[in-house]
Amino acid sequence: MFGGTIRFQILIFNKQFLYYLNVHYLIIRYNQMKKIITIILLFMFSVTTQYAQWTQSGLNGQIVRTINVDGNKIFAGTDNGTYLSIDNSSSWTSLNNSPMSASTQVMAIVHNGNTMIAGTWGQGIFISVDNGTNWSCSYPNYNFSVNSLALCNDGSILIGAGGVWRSTDDGTSWAQTSDQGLINAITINGVEVFIGEGQNSGISRSTDNGVTWLDWNNALTRGRAVRSLGRCGGYIFAGFFSEGVYRTATGDSNWIAVNSGLPDNGAGGVPTITAFLTHGNNIFVGIAGSGMFLSTNYGSSWGPVNDGLTSINIRSLAIYDTLLLTGTYEGGVWFRPLPQMVTDVEKENSTPTDFALLQNYPNPFNPNTNISYHLPTQSYVTLKVFDLLGREAASLVNEVEEAGYKTVWFDANGLSSGMYYYRLKAGRNSETKKLLLLK
């Protein structure tokens, strides 16, 4: 016979993700010990392998062309209108109230304070001042096809449609500042604005928040169709139809191809770069038919980050808290924690002002779920899961933690289906929520 307590501590990906497996009063016969230890090791292995992957998070079957994050709200623009999630993308509510409808193809969304602006294909601009509950149509042209939207640093709004149109009054009135055709992408770099045209005008640059424009091509990029734009560090990046990624320093237009590690399109080129997103010095690109790729060295090399992502026709990218979200073609929304892919993850406002325990996601779940919480100050933290009888089912955190935005993954492989509670305590603060395990 053997008695005692065994405590395993598993550190996954970075210091924010620490998991404890506690077995109290373990009494076993010697000839059973190997079997028990084998089960524990298999549990440890399942945590490390199942954790590192993408998870489908709703709107399955939808073409999600844009994702916009505003505080704790996530908006998805699709070929069937606009949807809202307020529970970390676990569930979605339709915002298709007239004139917005399920036949509205929403290409881009931006927020400016309380005003939400949606650009559509063939129906112009829609505006809402109550987070999508009610919509109105906006001039300049109710039949515009809008491919891109951007909020400038001075509060003005740019749309890429038949050229560039600019509004300084939240979409009430518009003035055309460029007639370069269909603008597929806009990116902001301080007072600088870069636009990418989808036919033959290439890339243009403005140094006055989109009022005037200069050609920003050279022989390498002029005449190519731009699909996406992004910025990182002192560089501007352009994604082209079937020609991969090009890069230039913000102060010049000497574009160079940076495609090392990107897949071949089968015809000697690179598939279309459909989406850019930067987080710190990390650059994510979505590729039509090839999924997600990451560069940590300003595009000098790329590597795939597609584990578990079965819908690889990427259309849009966004960050919510410490999650990378992607909208796909007929595959809905997917998410993956940034710490699985990069090491320097911080929320832009790195210290929250209030204590909060967020709803786990996905919920219901099987067998893994994500629990996030906010710590405004350094605290001794416990995060535990209990069954409906109040018995402890799992201890996820039990240590002093620095202030910040935290995320813990909970593997419930060893638990039976049903409702559970999870309770966070930090100093004098405490909060409890429910989660539902369905197997």
N, C-alpha and C positions, 0 to 999 in steps of 0.2 A: 504494500500500500504506500501511496505517496500523497502528501498533503501540502498545501501552500497556495500562493498566488503567483500567476505568471502574467507579466505585462509586456506586451509587444508595442514598440513605437515605430511607426513607419513614416518616413519623410518622403513625400511625393512631390516632385517638380521644384518646389521652392519652400522657403520657411513658412509661408502662409498656409501650407497644406500639411497638417500633422494629424495623423490618425492613430487612435489608441484602441487596442483590443485587450480587454481585461477579462481574465478568467479567475474567479474567486473560489476558494475552497475546493480546489481541484483534487479529487480523491479517485485514483484509478489503480488498477492492478498493473504490475510491471509489464505483463505480456500484452496489455492494451495500449501502452504508452505510445508506441510508434504509430499506431493507427490514429490516436488523437492528435499527435503532433502533425501527422500528414494532413489531416483535415484543416488544421490551423494554417499550415503553409499553403494549402490550396486556396484558402480564403485570402491570404495575403497576396497571392499571385493574381486572383481575380480582381482585386482592387486596382492593382497597377496596370492591368491590361484593359479592363473595361472603362477605366477613367479617361484614357487618352483617345477620345474620338468625338466626332460630330454627333449631334442629336437632332432629329427632326422635331420641330416645335410648332406645328400647326399650319393651316392653310394648304394642306397637302393637295396637290393637283393644280394649284394656282400658279400663274406666272407673276412673280413678285418683282416688279421693276425698280422699286425704290423702298428704302427703309429710312425713317426719320425718327430720331430720339429726342424727346422734349421732357426733361426731368424723369419722372417714373413712367412716362407714357411712351409707347412704341407704336408708331404709325407705319402701316404697310400700304404702298400703292400698287395695285394689281391690275390685270386686264379685266377684272370684275369689280372695280371701284376701290374704295378705301376702307381699311380695317384698323381697329385700335386694340392694343393689349395693355392692361394695367397690372398684370401679374407675371411679369418677366417673360412674356411670350408664351405662357402656358395655354392661354385661351384668347380668342379674338372675337371682337364685336364689329358687326358691319356698321359703317357710317354712311351708307348709301341712301341718304335722304335727298329728295328732289331739290335742285336739279342734278345732283350727283346720283348715279344709279349703278346697278350691277353690270351695265354695259359700258360704263365709263372706263377708258383705259388710262390709268394714272401713271405718268412717267416720272414725276419728280415732286417732292414736297419740301417746303422750308417753313420755319417759324420765325416770326419777328415779334417778340413779346407775346401778346395774346392773339395775334393774327396768324392764321395758318393759311398758306397758299399752296394750291395743288395745280401742277401743270399737266394737261391731258393731251391725248392724241386726237386731233380733229374736233375738240370741243373747247379749246382755249383754256382760260384760267378760271379756277374756282377759289373762292375765298370763304373762310369761316373764322368767326371771332369767339366760338365756343367749343373748340376742339373737335369740330366735325359734326356736331349735332345738327347745325343748320348751315346751308351753303348758299352762296350767290355767285352769279357769273360776272366776270370782269372784262371790260374793254381792255386791249385794243381791238381784238377780232375774236368773235365768239367761235369761229371755225379754225382757229390756229391749231397747229400741231406743235406742242411744246416738248422738247426733248430734255431740257436742262433748266435748272433754277439755282440761284445763289444769292446769299445775303452778304452784301459788302460791309466793310468795317464802318462806313458812315451811316449804316441803316438803310441804304437804298437796296432795292431788289432788282436783280437781272433775270430775264428769261431768255433762253435760246430757242428761237422759233424761226420765223422768216427773218434772219438776222438777229440782232440783240435789241431788246426793249428794256427800258429802265423806268422804275417807279420810285418816287421819293415819298409817297403817301400811302404805303401799304397796299398798293394795287388799285387805288381809286382811279389814277390816271397813269398813262404810259407815254414815253417818248422813245422813238427808235434812234439808236446810236450807231448801229452797224447794219449793213444789208448783205452780209456775206453768205446767206443761205441758211441751211439747217444746222444749227449749233448743237452738237451732240454733248459737249462737256464744257463746264466752267469751273475754274479753281481760283481761290483767293489767296493772295500772299501779301498781307498788309494792305496798302493802297493799290497794289498791283492786282490786276485781274488778267487771267489767261483764258482764251476761248479756243475750242477745237471744232473745226467745221467738217462735216461728214462727206463732202464731195471732193473739192479740189483746192480750196483756199488755205488749207493747213491750219496754222496756229497764228493768233494775233494777241497783242499785249496792250493793256491799258495801264497808265500810271495815275489815273484820276478817278478811280472807282467806276470805270465803265463809261465815262462820258466821251472820250476819244480813244481811237485805236491805231496801233502801228503793226505792220507786218512783222512777224517774229519767226520767219522761216529761214532756211537756207536751201541750197540745192537738194539736200538730203530729205527734207520733209515737205517742201512745196509740192502740191498735187496729190499728196497722200490723204486718205480718208481717216480722220481722227475719230476714235470711238470713246476715249476716256482720258482724263487728265488727273494729275495728283502732284503734291509737293512734299518734300522731305528734306530737312536740313537746308542747305543752300541750293537745292536742285529743284527743277520742274521736270515732271515725267509725263510722257504722252504715250497712250496705247492706241495702236492703229489696227485697222481691219487687216487681218492675215499677215501682219508685219511686226508684231511684238511690241517691245518697249523701247522708247528713245528717251534720252536724258540730256539736259543742258543746265548749266549754272544760271541762276536767276538773272545775272547781269549781262548775259550774252545769248546768242541764238545759235551757238555751235552744237547742234544736236548730234549725238552719237548713239548707235544701237547698243543696248545692254540686255542681251537675251541669253546669256550663259545659264544653262540649267532649265530653260523653258522647253516645253515639248515641241516636237515637229508636227506640222499640220498635215504631213503626208505628201506635200507638194514642194518640199524644200524650204518652207517658211515656218512662221510661228502662228498658232491660232489667234483669233481676235481677242484682244484684251478688253473685256467688257466693264471692269470696275477696278478702281484704285481706292485704297484706304491706308493711311499712315497712323502709326501709334508710336510716339517717340521716334527712334531711329529705325523702326521696323516698318517695312512696306509690304502690304498684302495686295495681290492682284487676283481678280477673278478672270478665268479664261473660258470662252465658249467651248464646251465639250471636254474640258480638261481639268476643271475644278479650281482649287486654290493653291497659290504659290506664295512663298515668303522670301524676302531678302532682308538681311540684317547689315548689309554693307552698301547701301545706296544703289542697289541694282547691279552691282558687279557680278553677283551670282544669285541664283534662285534655287529653291527646293520646294517640293510638294508638301502640303499639310492637309492631306485628304482622308486621313484615317476615319473610316465609318461614313464618309460622305458619299452616298449613292446617287445623289442628284448633282451632277458635276457641270451642268450648264448654268454658270453663275451670271446673275443679272445685277446684283446690288450688294453693298457692304455697309455695315454700321457697327458702332461699339455701344453697348449698354453696360454700365458699371465695368466689370472686368470680363465681359463676354464679347466675343466676336460673333455678329449676326450676319447671315447671308440670305439673300432672296434668290431663288432659283427659277428656272424655266420649267413650269409644271411640277415642281417639287416642293413648293411652299417655302417656309422659313426654317433655317437650321441654325444651331448655335454651338459654339465651342469655347471653353474658358481660355482666355489669352495665356495664362501661366503654363498651359500645356505646350505652347508653341514658342513663347518668348520669355525672357527672364526679368526684364525691367518693366514690369507691369505696375502702373499706378493710375488711379483715377485722376482726371485732370485737376479736380479740387481734391487734393490728396487727404485732407482731414475733414471728416464730416462734422457738422455742427450739432447733430442730435443723435441720441441712442436710438437704434431701430433694428428690429428683426424682420426680415422680408419673408414673404411667402415662398416656400420651396418651389423649384421648378426642375423638371416638369412635375405636375401634380394633377391627377394621379400618376404614379410612376412604377416602373418595374425594370430592374431592381435598384437602379441608381437614381439619385436626385441631388440637386444642388441647393445648399442653404447659405444665404448671404446675410450679413449683418453689418451695422455701422457702429464704430466705437469712436466717440468724440475725444476721449482721453485714454491714457494707459490704464489698464484695469486687469484684475484677476478675472478670467473668463471661464465659465463652464457652459458647455452646450451638450445637452443630453436628450435622448429620445426615450419616451415612456409609452407603455401600452395603456389601454383604457382602464386597467385596474391600478394604475400608478406604479407599476413595476418598471424599473429601468431596463430598457432594451439595448441601449448603446450609449457610450460616452465618446463624444467626438472631439471636444476641446476641454482641457483642464490645465490652464497655465496662464501666466501673465502675458498679455499681448499689448503691443503698441497701438496707438490710435490709428484709425484707417478704415478702409472698406475691405471687408473680409469675405471669403467664400470657402465653404467646406463641402466636400462631396461625401454623401452618405450611401454606403452599399448595404442594402437590406437583404442580401442573399440568404442569410440565416433566419429570417423572420417570416412569419406566415402573413397572408393577406389580411388587411383590415385597416382600421383607423388608428393612428398613433398621434401623440403629442410630442412636440420638441420645444424645449425650454432653454432660453439664453439668460444667463446671469452675468452681469459685469458690474462690480462694485455694488452700489445700492439699486441698480437698475435690473429689472427682470421683465421678460415678456415670453408668452407662450403662444404657439400656433399649432394647427392640426395639419397632418399630412396623411395621404391615403395610398397604401401599397396594394396594388392589384396584380396578382400573378395568374 
